[in-house]
């Protein structure tokens, strides 16, 4: 019987990434693929600056597994550059548990208040800063006990995180957000889930079902890159990925 692989925590990108060597058309070279857990290990150690013990704890894997992920990820990157191969970072979450940016351990709370930026009360806006309103859901356990829509003040740096904190929001689920904005939400004890798109109700069910989650941690680690998440439907095991326009090595 095949051994079931233990899921590990990782942040997801908004879409898979594809980097093409300069002067090479797509499909004209071999492709090297990094898995999401390899990329997360590299990000935690090489970008966020965690030591291997803390990085392994963050991903909920053994140190030996983390070392394997680091070794395989670094080898793939170097060999791809040396042999002029394309590099793909896959967004497959079949063996991944997604986590929020701020790691506030929000899931431990019996009652949570969750905010979604929206302009039509149905779908999530890609960018929270200029949204028409926020849909605010109060959830006890897995039951929705209240819904309201609030209009944010005019967008200025730092205004919306403070505004949502005044409405006791615990989590904001949105499409994209810069790391500076993520840090502002952290200042107000609000967790951030990125990469969401489509219907609010689907994303809310995914969050409540554990597909969108935040790993509780007392540590604070911030890189300089924007970290995004994507997810899959609770009842559908398929990817919501679209190809990004190819980037070029050395740019």
Secondary structure by P-SEA (a helix, b strand, c coil): cbbbbbbbbbbbcccbbbbbccccccccbbbbbbcaaaaaaaaacccccccaaaaaaaacccaaaaaaaaaaaaaaaaaaaaabbbbbbccccccbbbbcccccccccccbbbbbbbcccccccccccccccccbbbbbccccccbbbbbbbcccccaaaaaaaaaacccccccccccaaaaaaaaaacbbbbccccccaaaaaaaaaaccbbbbbbcbbbbccbbbbbbbbbcccccccccccccccccc
